[in-house]
Amino acid sequence: MKYYNLKKNEQVVSFSTAVRTGLGDNQGLFFPKKIEPLGDIESLLSLPTKERNFKILSNFVSENLSQEQLTKVLDKTFAFPSKLVAVGEQNYCLELFHGPTLAFKDFGATFMATCLQEFSDGEKITILTATSGDTGAAVAQAFYGIENIEVVILYPKGKISVLQEKMFTTLGGNIRTLTINGTFDDCQKLVKQSFDDQELVKSIGLNSANSINISRLLAQVCYYFDAIAQLYKKGLPKDKRDNVVISVPSGNFGNLTAGVIAKLLGAPIKRFIATTNANDTVPRYLVSGKWEPKTTIATISNSMDVSEPNNWPRIEYMMESGQFKQDDLSGYSATENETKASLKELKTKGYISEPHASVAYFGLNQSLQNDEIGIFLGTAHPAKFKGSVDEILGMDLPLPPELEACVNKSILSKNIDTDFSQLKDYLLSI
Ligand SMILES: Cc1ncc(COP(=O)(O)O)c(C=O)c1O
């Protein structure tokens, strides 16, 4: 499979180049040249997870990874499960937070880190990443201690949960963290500006572990198939099999991009719901056709506080090229009160969740028809948002060991302004 630059179609690269460079010329995103349906989906779904994941991904990476290498990469990436949990009669949560940093980002970050290790030629690489909360921890964990790789993580000062912050700012070693006096969108702009500076790119071997890196999304494609496979195992009647609807809590729209790729590959998903918080650029765009990002608003689902989602061009490309119908996507946005009410409703159904999944559950509730089966994605462990969850649900959530281990450690971050020259000086000083 070749990958081409969505902004400069004549730039066509291999998987390894797409992973190693992150972003193409003119800040263009790389995207697979041709996504073909996988064929016998019933048999694919009945395979053990690792075998199934191998079949899903091999066409995307076979030019650069041997079967043995891909098996090794997948063993590390899928060392932890995704779990489909029933919530009431018609709904399920796909829990994606059973990895080392308790968020769905563990799948993509681990896949990317292990692929890069396979492609390493010993040259120094600097991974520059912006985080709205969970990417930071997943990337830090996936790259911690890897030789020849320096990681620099930017995040908006005071806009992520304390526990999220502790998970990636306390490691030290090859993981460096910078708080930015601005929003997550400002952090993303700084990352993109860095890629525009060719001198910087060359001198520090710049790469990004944000979901602009296509490798991050490929691993995520697999868990959409896994969700359906688990649903079938639970005995989903045949007449419901074409009626599965998935609500994706969306910020940068990487997760939804992966879901749409899964659908194009043949995953039996009827339609998607993209649910955001008040940062609702996409839900508004789906109705009006006008792309009008507003100033980013801080919410309790802070990892989705994004008003200019990086991955939207990939979804738009799949729609414009006729591969994915816009009718198969609807958008909703939840207010803070709706997010809190949904979290409380989930509790009455015996399910303790957190604000991001609760936003997705809200979207499902707005749109699900009686003959449909709904899945909302559980993107983070509730304890990562202990502050909000305890307050809204009136409880005292216990901390899992992964959080307990870092809660009393000191934050090692440095602070800089939203100023590219400050960032550049820092990067050159490493
Ligand atoms: C907990 C959580 N939910 C949802 C999202 C949004 O995912 P995406 O950026 O792929 O749309 C994020 C992303 O940071 C997240 O950390």
The ligand as an SDF file (V2000), in Angstrom:
LIG
                    3D

 16 16  0  0  0  0  0  0  0  0999 V2000
  -10.5760   10.5170   26.4790 C   0  0  0  0  0  0  0  0  0  0  0  0
  -10.6410   10.9980   25.0680 C   0  0  0  0  0  0  0  0  0  0  0  0
  -11.8040   10.8940   24.4140 N   0  0  0  0  0  0  0  0  0  0  0  0
  -11.9360   11.3460   23.1530 C   0  0  0  0  0  0  0  0  0  0  0  0
  -10.8830   11.9450   22.4800 C   0  0  0  0  0  0  0  0  0  0  0  0
  -11.0760   12.4450   21.0830 C   0  0  0  0  0  0  0  0  0  0  0  0
  -10.4810   11.5810   20.1440 O   0  0  0  0  0  0  0  0  0  0  0  0
  -10.0760   12.1200   18.7170 P   0  0  0  0  0  0  0  0  0  0  0  0
   -9.0980   13.2240   18.9400 O   0  0  0  0  0  0  0  0  0  0  0  0
   -9.4860   10.9530   18.0140 O   0  0  0  0  0  0  0  0  0  0  0  0
  -11.3350   12.6190   18.0990 O   0  0  0  0  0  0  0  0  0  0  0  0
   -9.6450   12.0660   23.1250 C   0  0  0  0  0  0  0  0  0  0  0  0
   -8.5080   12.7000   22.4150 C   0  0  0  0  0  0  0  0  0  0  0  0
   -7.6390   13.3210   22.9240 O   0  0  0  0  0  0  0  0  0  0  0  0
   -9.5150   11.5700   24.4480 C   0  0  0  0  0  0  0  0  0  0  0  0
   -8.3560   11.6400   25.0930 O   0  0  0  0  0  0  0  0  0  0  0  0
  1  2  1  0
  2  3  1  0
  2 15  2  0
  3  4  2  0
  4  5  1  0
  5  6  1  0
  5 12  2  0
  6  7  1  0
  7  8  1  0
  8  9  2  0
  8 10  1  0
  8 11  1  0
 12 13  1  0
 12 15  1  0
 13 14  2  0
 15 16  1  0
M  END
$$$$
